[in-house]
Amino acid sequence: MSRTRIVIWSVIAFFVFLGGLWAFWPRAVLVDMTPISVGHMEVAITEEGEARVRDLFVVSSPAAGYLNRIEIDPGECVSAGETRLADIQSPAAAAHDVRTRAQLRAAAQSARAALQLADADVRMREAELESVLADRDRMQRLARTGTVSEQALERAEVSARSHLAAVAAARSAREVARFEIARADAALIPSGAPAREAIVGITSPVTGMVLRVLRDSEGPVAAGEPIIEIGQSSQIEIVVDVLSEDAVRVSEGTRVRIRGWGGPPQMGYVARVEPYAFTKISALGIEEQRTNVIVRFDKPMSGLGHGFRVRADIVLWDDEQVLRLPMSTVFKSAEGWTVYRVENGRAKQRVVQLGRMNGQLAEIIAGVSEDDTLILHPSSSLFDGVRVKARDYSSTAQERAIVTDTTFDVKIARKDPCDAAASAFEEQMTLDPAQLAGREQVSQGTERQRP
């Protein structure tokens, strides 16, 4: 083999060796990095809630009858004892089948025959009374002359009194027969038309706003049937059902942030934690014991209506100066909570001691310091000492900045027309496209993750 060929093959082998070395040389793992920061952190219980009027009045029918159509509409203002809400008439006569109607007609005819019999009895009793009275008068004249005895006179007076009572009883029986005829005729009144002269008016028991008309069409109603709901929309409170294990950590006066209702977040406070828990089936089909937490506001909350859905953050703890790290940087190992800290371009495992956690952030007690950089979402390709490199998001960040630079000013001004004491609710807030798309912007560390 010539010397030239040896040189050529040596060069080729050298380059093949360099290529293999480059191909199998360990490369740095691309990771997401985040520095440890000091800032605000809070621990909160986040649940859905429902707005309701504090004092809800349900107007019901005072008696069974026929309800006239209700002309009042939801949202109208009413005054206590002045605004007429509804009119109830006497109930219409019930419809009868053929057999029942025939029986009622026979009963009416029987009542008329009984009246004729009572009239005849009255005439007979009156005729007997006239005869008895004439005999008594004759006995009284003879008794004055001594022709008849005192016993005969007494018997004549007793007989007269007896016949007077018999006449009175016969006349009463005749009146009874007449009332029986009236009752039988009333039973035959045609069905369908209510008695227009008997009307019961229902007035508003309180001053406020009509929230809902439960029955606006005319028709028969039963006694106690709900008709209208009235309340003051300015007196709004929030009902939040929380897990019973979380409710024991909530006390009266705890601050609550209300959001997700269509306006800017509002701050309230816990007014009461109900002592009774109830069972509720979650979306996953799990039975949960929950308790209602009542949230109120220091000033009238305008814009919210009865039954509106909200999101409530019950703040259990917060601090402005907390050494914190994202929960996505920690994982469980045999030694406990562990993170990957970046040291000289390599990932180093460090065991950390954590304090309070809220699902997004964790308070650092020991293990790392403020100047350290941690790896987000550590994958299985990481191990202690492996070289790492931060991913480049510069192009994506520029595109995102172009979209999010545009802001929109939204002005909300609503007030309760039925409450003169409630001030107009007017807030100025700035929304970015993510908020307009329905995303809720929440301060970092508020949501509480559940399995």
C-alpha positions in Angstrom: 0.0 0.0 0.0 1.4 3.4 -1.0 2.1 6.1 1.5 -0.5 8.4 0.0 -3.3 5.9 0.4 -2.3 5.4 4.1 -2.5 9.1 4.7 -6.0 9.3 3.1 -7.4 6.4 5.2 -5.9 7.8 8.3 -7.5 11.2 7.7 -10.9 9.5 7.1 -10.6 7.4 10.2 -9.7 10.5 12.2 -12.8 12.3 11.1 -15.0 9.2 11.7 -13.6 9.1 15.2 -14.4 12.8 15.8 -17.9 12.3 14.4 -18.6 9.4 16.7 -17.2 11.3 19.7 -19.4 14.3 18.9 -22.5 12.1 18.4 -22.1 10.3 21.8 -20.8 13.3 23.8 -23.3 14.0 26.6 -25.3 17.2 25.8 -26.9 19.7 28.2 -30.6 19.0 29.0 -32.9 21.9 28.0 -34.9 22.9 31.1 -37.0 25.8 32.3 -35.4 27.8 35.1 -36.8 30.2 37.7 -35.1 32.2 40.4 -36.2 32.1 44.0 -38.0 35.4 44.9 -39.2 37.2 48.0 -42.7 38.6 47.6 -46.4 38.3 48.5 -47.9 34.9 49.3 -51.3 33.9 50.6 -53.0 30.7 51.6 -56.7 30.7 50.7 -59.7 28.3 50.3 -61.1 28.9 46.8 -64.7 27.7 46.2 -67.7 28.6 44.1 -70.4 30.6 45.9 -73.8 32.0 45.2 -75.1 35.5 45.9 -78.4 35.9 47.7 -80.6 38.6 49.2 -80.1 38.6 52.9 -83.8 39.0 53.8 -85.9 37.2 51.2 -89.7 37.6 51.5 -91.9 35.1 49.8 -95.5 36.3 49.3 -98.0 33.4 49.4 -101.7 33.1 48.8 -103.6 33.7 52.1 -106.5 31.4 51.0 -107.5 29.0 48.3 -109.2 30.8 45.3 -108.8 32.0 41.8 -105.8 34.2 41.1 -106.1 37.1 38.7 -103.2 37.7 36.3 -100.3 39.5 38.0 -99.3 42.7 36.1 -96.2 43.5 38.2 -92.8 42.5 36.7 -89.5 41.5 38.2 -87.3 44.5 39.0 -90.2 46.8 39.9 -90.0 48.7 43.2 -92.8 48.1 45.8 -93.7 49.8 49.0 -94.8 48.2 52.2 -98.6 48.2 52.7 -99.2 50.3 49.5 -98.3 48.4 46.4 -101.0 45.9 45.4 -99.4 42.7 44.2 -102.2 40.4 43.4 -106.0 39.8 43.7 -107.6 36.5 44.6 -111.2 35.7 44.0 -113.4 33.0 45.5 -112.8 29.7 43.9 -115.1 28.7 41.0 -117.7 26.0 41.5 -116.5 22.5 40.7 -117.8 20.7 37.6 -120.2 17.8 38.1 -120.7 14.6 36.2 -124.1 13.5 35.0 -124.9 11.3 37.9 -123.9 13.9 40.5 -125.9 16.6 38.8 -129.0 14.3 38.7 -128.6 13.7 42.4 -128.3 17.4 43.1 -131.4 18.1 41.1 -133.3 15.4 43.0 -132.1 16.9 46.3 -133.4 20.3 45.2 -136.8 18.9 44.4 -136.8 17.0 47.7 -136.1 20.3 49.5 -139.0 22.0 47.8 -141.4 19.1 48.7 -140.1 19.4 52.3 -141.0 23.1 52.2 -144.5 22.4 51.1 -144.9 19.8 53.9 -143.5 22.3 56.4 -146.1 24.9 55.2 -148.9 22.5 55.6 -147.7 21.6 59.1 -147.5 25.3 60.0 -151.1 25.9 58.9 -152.3 22.8 60.8 -150.5 23.9 64.0 -151.9 27.4 63.7 -155.5 26.1 63.3 -155.1 24.0 66.4 -153.6 26.9 68.2 -156.6 29.1 67.4 -159.0 26.4 68.8 -156.9 25.9 72.0 -156.7 29.7 72.6 -160.5 30.0 72.2 -161.0 27.2 74.8 -158.6 28.9 77.2 -160.4 32.2 77.0 -163.7 30.5 77.7 -162.3 28.6 80.7 -161.0 31.9 82.1 -164.5 33.6 81.8 -166.1 30.5 83.5 -163.4 30.4 86.2 -164.3 34.0 87.2 -167.9 33.0 87.8 -166.9 29.8 89.6 -168.5 27.5 87.0 -165.2 25.5 86.3 -162.5 24.3 88.7 -159.0 25.7 88.9 -157.6 22.5 87.6 -159.5 22.7 84.3 -158.3 26.3 83.8 -154.7 25.2 84.4 -155.0 22.3 81.9 -156.4 24.8 79.3 -153.5 27.2 79.8 -150.9 24.4 79.6 -152.5 23.2 76.3 -152.3 26.7 74.9 -148.7 27.1 75.7 -147.9 23.7 74.2 -149.6 24.6 71.0 -147.8 27.9 70.8 -144.5 26.1 71.1 -145.6 23.6 68.4 -146.4 26.5 66.1 -143.0 28.0 66.7 -141.3 24.7 66.0 -143.3 24.3 62.7 -142.3 27.7 61.6 -138.7 27.0 62.3 -138.9 23.7 60.4 -140.3 25.7 57.4 -137.3 28.1 57.6 -135.0 25.1 57.6 -136.7 23.8 54.5 -136.2 27.1 52.8 -132.5 27.1 53.6 -132.3 23.5 52.3 -133.7 24.8 49.0 -131.1 27.5 48.9 -128.3 25.1 49.5 -129.5 22.7 46.9 -129.8 25.5 44.3 -126.2 26.7 45.2 -124.9 23.2 44.5 -126.4 23.5 41.0 -124.6 26.7 40.2 -122.7 26.2 36.8 -119.0 25.7 37.1 -116.4 28.0 35.6 -117.2 31.5 36.7 -115.8 32.7 40.1 -117.7 34.9 42.4 -116.5 38.4 41.3 -117.7 40.1 44.4 -115.4 38.2 46.8 -111.9 39.5 46.2 -108.9 39.3 48.5 -106.2 41.9 47.8 -102.5 41.1 48.6 -100.2 44.1 49.3 -96.5 44.1 49.7 -95.3 43.3 53.2 -92.0 45.2 52.8 -90.4 47.9 50.7 -88.0 46.6 48.2 -87.7 45.1 44.7 -89.7 42.3 43.1 -87.0 39.6 42.4 -89.2 36.9 40.9 -92.8 36.3 40.0 -93.4 32.7 40.7 -97.0 32.7 39.3 -98.1 35.4 36.9 -100.9 33.6 35.0 -104.4 33.6 36.3 -105.9 30.4 37.6 -106.7 28.4 40.8 -104.3 28.7 43.7 -104.1 26.7 46.9 -103.7 28.3 50.3 -100.0 29.0 51.1 -98.9 28.7 47.4 -95.9 31.0 46.8 -96.6 33.8 44.3 -93.9 36.5 44.5 -90.4 36.9 46.0 -89.4 40.4 47.3 -86.1 41.6 48.6 -83.6 44.5 48.6 -81.0 43.8 46.0 -78.5 46.1 47.8 -78.4 43.8 50.8 -76.5 41.0 49.1 -74.5 38.3 50.8 -72.5 35.3 49.5 -73.1 31.7 50.4 -70.0 29.6 49.9 -70.1 25.9 50.7 -66.6 24.6 51.8 -65.4 21.2 52.9 -66.0 20.6 56.6 -62.3 20.0 57.1 -61.6 23.5 55.7 -64.4 25.1 57.6 -62.7 24.5 61.0 -59.9 26.8 59.8 -62.3 29.6 59.0 -63.4 32.1 61.6 -65.7 35.1 61.7 -64.0 38.2 60.3 -61.7 36.4 57.9 -61.1 38.4 54.7 -62.7 37.1 51.6 -62.1 38.1 48.0 -65.0 37.9 45.6 -64.2 37.5 41.9 -65.5 35.9 38.8 -68.9 37.7 38.9 -68.4 40.0 35.9 -66.8 42.9 37.7 -63.6 43.8 39.5 -62.7 41.8 42.7 -64.4 42.9 45.8 -63.4 42.3 49.4 -65.7 41.0 52.1 -65.6 39.2 55.4 -66.9 36.0 56.9 -70.0 36.8 58.9 -70.9 33.3 60.0 -69.8 29.7 59.6 -72.9 27.5 59.9 -72.6 24.7 62.5 -74.5 22.2 60.4 -72.8 20.2 57.6 -74.6 18.5 54.7 -73.6 15.8 52.1 -72.9 16.9 48.6 -71.9 14.8 45.6 -68.9 16.2 43.7 -68.4 16.2 40.0 -66.4 13.0 40.4 -69.2 11.2 42.2 -67.5 11.5 45.7 -69.6 12.2 48.7 -68.4 15.3 50.6 -69.4 16.9 53.8 -69.7 20.6 53.3 -70.7 23.6 55.4 -72.1 27.0 54.3 -69.9 30.1 55.0 -71.8 33.4 54.9 -69.8 36.3 53.4 -71.0 39.9 53.7 -69.6 43.3 52.6 -68.9 46.6 54.5 -70.7 48.7 51.9 -73.6 47.8 49.5 -72.5 45.5 46.8 -74.2 46.8 43.6 -74.3 44.8 40.4 -74.8 41.4 42.0 -78.2 39.8 41.8 -80.0 37.1 43.7 -78.6 33.7 42.6 -75.5 35.0 40.7 -72.5 32.8 40.6 -69.2 34.0 42.1 -65.7 32.7 43.1 -64.7 33.2 46.7 -61.1 33.2 48.0 -61.2 32.9 51.8 -57.8 34.2 52.8 -56.5 32.1 55.8 -52.9 33.7 55.8 -50.9 36.1 53.8 -47.6 38.0 54.0 -45.8 40.5 51.8 -42.2 39.3 52.4 -42.0 35.6 52.0 -39.1 33.6 50.6 -41.0 31.4 48.2 -40.6 28.9 45.3 -43.1 27.5 42.8 -44.6 24.2 43.6 -43.7 23.0 40.1 -40.0 22.9 41.2 -40.3 20.4 44.1 -40.8 16.7 44.1 -40.8 14.0 46.7 -37.7 11.9 47.2 -36.6 9.4 49.9 -35.2 12.4 51.9 -38.3 14.5 51.6 -39.1 17.6 49.5 -36.4 18.0 46.9 -35.4 20.5 44.2 -32.9 20.8 41.4 -30.6 23.8 41.9 -28.5 25.0 39.0 -24.8 25.3 40.0 -22.2 26.2 37.3 -24.5 24.9 34.5 -25.2 21.6 36.3 -28.3 20.3 38.2 -27.7 19.6 41.8 -30.3 17.9 44.1 -31.1 19.8 47.3 -33.4 18.7 50.0 -35.6 21.7 51.2 -37.8 22.3 54.2 -41.1 23.9 53.2 -43.6 25.8 55.3 -47.1 26.9 54.1 -48.2 25.8 50.7 -51.1 26.9 48.5 -50.9 24.7 45.4 -48.8 27.2 43.4 -46.2 28.5 45.8 -44.5 27.2 48.9 -42.8 29.0 51.7 -39.1 28.1 52.1 -37.8 27.4 55.6 -34.4 26.0 54.8 -32.4 24.3 52.0 -32.1 27.1 49.4 -31.6 30.9 49.4 -32.9 33.9 47.5 -30.0 34.0 45.0 -30.5 30.3 43.8 -32.0 29.3 40.5 -34.2 26.2 40.4 -35.5 24.0 37.6 -39.2 24.0 36.8 -41.0 20.7 36.1 -38.0 18.4 36.5 -38.3 15.4 34.2 -37.0 11.8 34.4 -34.0 12.8 32.2 -32.5 14.8 35.0 -30.1 13.4 37.6 -27.7 14.8 40.0 -24.8 16.5 38.2 -26.2 16.5 34.7 -25.4 19.5 32.6 -28.5 21.7 31.9 -29.3 24.6 29.6 -32.1 27.1 29.8 -34.6 27.1 26.9 -34.8 30.1 24.7 -38.2 31.8 24.7 -37.2 35.1 23.2 -39.2 34.8 20.0 -42.3 33.6 21.8 -42.0 36.3 24.4 -41.8 39.0 21.7 -45.0 37.6 20.0 -46.7 37.5 23.4 -45.7 41.1 24.2 -47.2 42.3 20.9 -50.6 40.7 21.9 -50.7 41.7 25.5 -49.6 45.3 25.0 -53.2 46.2 24.1 -55.5 47.0 27.0 -59.1 47.9 27.1 -60.8 50.2 29.6 -64.2 48.8 30.9 -66.4 51.0 33.0 -69.1 49.5 35.1 -71.8 51.7 36.7 -74.8 50.1 38.3 -77.0 50.9 41.2 -80.1 49.7 43.0 -83.1 51.8 41.9 -85.1 50.7 44.9 -82.6 51.7 47.6 -82.0 55.4 47.9 -79.3 54.8 50.5 -77.2 52.6 48.2 -74.5 54.6 46.4 -73.8 54.1 42.7 -71.3 51.4 42.0 -68.7 52.7 39.6 -65.3 51.1 39.2 -62.6 51.5 36.5 -60.6 48.4 35.6 -58.2 47.4 32.8 -58.6 44.1 31.1 -56.3 42.4 28.7 -57.4 40.0 26.0 -57.0 37.0 28.3 -59.5 38.5 30.6 -61.9 39.4 27.8 -61.6 35.7 26.6 -63.0 34.7 30.0 -59.8 34.0 31.9 -59.7 35.2 35.5 -56.6 37.1 36.5 -55.8 36.1 40.1 -52.8 37.1 42.2 -50.2 34.3 42.2 -50.8 31.7 44.9 -54.5 32.0 45.4 -55.9 28.8 43.9 -55.9 25.7 46.0 -55.4 22.5 44.0 -57.4 19.5 44.9 -56.7 15.9 43.9 
